[in-house]
Structure formats: C-alpha cells, structure tokens
Amino acid sequence: MRFLMNTPVTSMLFAVVLDVIAGDPKSLWHPVMGVGKLIHLLERSLYREKDTPSLRKRKGILLVLIGSTTVTLFVYAMLALAFKVSFWLYYLLSVYFLWTGLAGRTLKQEGLNVHRALIENQLKEARKRLSMLVSRQTEVMSEEEVIKAAVETVSENTSDGILAPLFFGVLFGPCGMWLYKTVNTMDSMVGYKNQRYFDFGWCAAKTDDVLNFIPARLTAWFILFSAPIEGRSLKRAIEVYQKYKNCHESPNAGHPESAAAGVLGISLGGNAVYFGKPLYKPALGEAEKEPEPSDIVKTVRMMERAYMMSAVMFIMVTAMGRWVLHV
C-alpha cells in the first residue's frame, strides 16, 4: 500500500503537461468509458420502477459504494501488478491514470468551439457544440443564453474536471483521483432531481457535493485572481463573489460561477430547460454589461490560469510535505 501513497510527484507533473499539450488520449482506451459502462450496468441491475423511495435511496447508496470501490480497486490492482513487473511500468501507468483524469485541454477546446461558432454567426452550430458540454436542452437557446451557459459550464468544470482531480490526485495518487472521478461521473449520470433519479441519485449527488467542497472554493479564488489581468477590479470581483456564491441550488457550483461572473461583470443564471422541464436558475452576479462571445474566451483564459496556479501549488505543497515527512 505504501507505494501507492508515495507516487512520485513528477508523475502528476507529467500528467498535467500531457493534458495541456495533448488533451484526452482519443486513440487509447479511456478509463471514463469503463466507469460510464460500469455505472450504467449497476443502474440496470439495481433500479426498479416499482421500488419505494426509501428502497431506491438505499440502492443508490449501493450504487456509490459498489461503483467507487470497484473502480478504486481496479486502479489499485493494475498499479500493484505493474509495480511487481517494473517500477517504470508502474510509473508510466500512474502517469496514464493521472493524465486521463484531467480535462483541461478538452474543456478549453469545447468552450472555444462554442465561441468560434458564435463569432461566425452560426447560432445553430453553437447550440450543438454547447450540447456536448451541458445537460440542459440547447435547441432553442438565444445567443445570450448560449454565452451564459458556456461561461457557467467552463467555470464550474474548472473545479469538477481540473482542480478536484488534481486535488485528490496529489493527495492520494491515481486511486484517489479515480475514486473522485467515479463519484463525479455518477453524479453527472444519475444525480438529477427528476422522477427517476430524485431518490436513486441522492447518494451520488451528496457524495459529489462533499468531495467538491474544498476544490470548488479553491477554484473560485483562483478565478478571482484573474480579475486584474482581465482589466477588472479584484475588490469588485470579490464583492460580487461574496454576495452571490451561495445563491446557486448546488452548494458548490455557485462558487466558481459567481467568481467568473464577478470577473466578467455579467449576470449568470436565468431560465433553462432540463429533460423537457423548465427550470429557473437564480441570478449569479450583476449585469454591468451584456454577455458577449468574448466572455467565453475570457472564461477559458481564467480556467487556464486557475489550472496552472493550482497545479504548481498542489505539486509544490505535496513535494514539500513528503520531503518533511520522509514519505
């Protein structure tokens, strides 16, 4: 077990470099594909329409326990077997698992794809591109709604797809990162407040909230540090963040989103449609100007800065901690 807790810090550094340069390894098997198939299989095995709400909730707890344990043990077993063969095989596999747990370049590309479609006056294409990033329905969105949704998802996923995996990766290695990724993927698949998942997805949603508590708040502050670079008063951005950070339905998503709104000087939230049902999302931020396509680019830049600052901080702190503790 010790070797898993002593994953070389350089493996995370290489993983970040690979993510920034290459993004997701599309030509290789990606662990998220396996996690998604596992969750789908478990859902089919556990979920029954006839179950009572309390039984669905208990089965949802089983989903989280079985799913997260299975993935974590799989990563552990793969690394343990690799370690027995060769340290370098173990090292390369560690880098691979850490690399595939990060989504910085992919998030950047998808966000910029939405921006590119908008500046080319291809609203239909922008909606299509946005649909790859969000679970809400995009078919009838206005340009302003597309911009706001893109800013929201890029800022929120700066936490979910980058800082949180980094956080758990530097603390607990690939096993910790993929335990988090499994819970986060479950939340994205079953963590909805509709008739099917209200009870069954309750545990996945709550567990994801707990795991994202620290990363979401760190993300918000890393985003806020971009204010002076984007020509915005840091003091004003912080004021907006402090005012709106708890207005979101999610205990975590409102933090990076309101931080982004504070830096951009726009108001996020408003009407959205999820699975055919309209939902009003409370306003985050103050409308000092109308949302513009360039706000998506600014949010991507804020994401990149948060990524680099957090990676440097997490890796340095972990390296120093291990040096002090001799682990």
Disulfide bonds with the S-S distance in Angstrom:
none
